[in-house]
């Protein structure tokens, strides 16, 4: 797609029967050309790839040059896998990479119409980042958080224009998972939410709008299940392998709970459970003792090469 050509009308040509009328209107009318993504992890590069593949120019920002460069490498590797599987052509991959810029300079986000932060799940850090972004981006730009558990309204409190802040929650891996939760804090305007829904839809995602409650829909339902799997193992109901096999074979899940915990990250899982327990006070959300001890030991799952399974 040539730079400067509206994405929305091209998108509607192939999805006219799949998008609600109100969302169609916003896809046609939204003036989004450039998107900023902040964060040095797999989620940041995954979101950037989704957005660039949808036709938007992306500025991918990390605080360190080495991690910024690695994020670009992550996108390239992912696109190579898609070429090998016949999902895209080499020319298509080059066009996507041509829309991705990496930087360490937060000022480079000045011209972005949408900025999505995907930094560490720490409220203070996210508030500080949103406060800083408020001095850089246009007052009309949408600032979105990819948080999976933190209150979006508290993150928005750092913004000069909190009505322009919402949650746009992609799932890991962002290039594979089809869902995005658009989270509406009480401070967000209707226009912000409608534009966020249209943007996520244009990124070829299925979109649900959710209240600003810990865990939103997916994690509020998922993590009691994962937590109880650990508790079943702790009480000797079965081995890790047997429990995973049971949920794959008995429920048709593509991945067992322990493999999923390792992929999500045990530290991330613990943080999500703590936030859910604080919000709802339900015993199902109280983290299993084994999970807390494994995180203390540095056994975090795939990212540390050791979790419930060994990845060395």
Secondary structure, DSSP 4 states (H G I P E B T S, - for coil): --TTS-HHHHHHHHHTTTS-HHHHHHHHH----EEEEE-SSHHHHHHHHHHHHTT-EEEEE-SSHHHHHHHHHHHHHHHHHHHHTTSS-HHHHHHHHHTEEEES-GGGGTT-SEEEE---S-HHHHHHHHHHHHTTS-TTSEEEE--SSS-HHHHHTT-TTGGGEEEEEE-SSTTT--EEEEEE-TT--HHHHHHHHHHHHHTT-EEEEEES-TTTTHHHHHHHHHHHHHHHHHTTSS-HHHHHHHHHHHH--SS-HHHHHHHH-HHHHHHHHHHHHHHH--GGGSPPHHHHHHHHTT--BGGGTBSSSB--
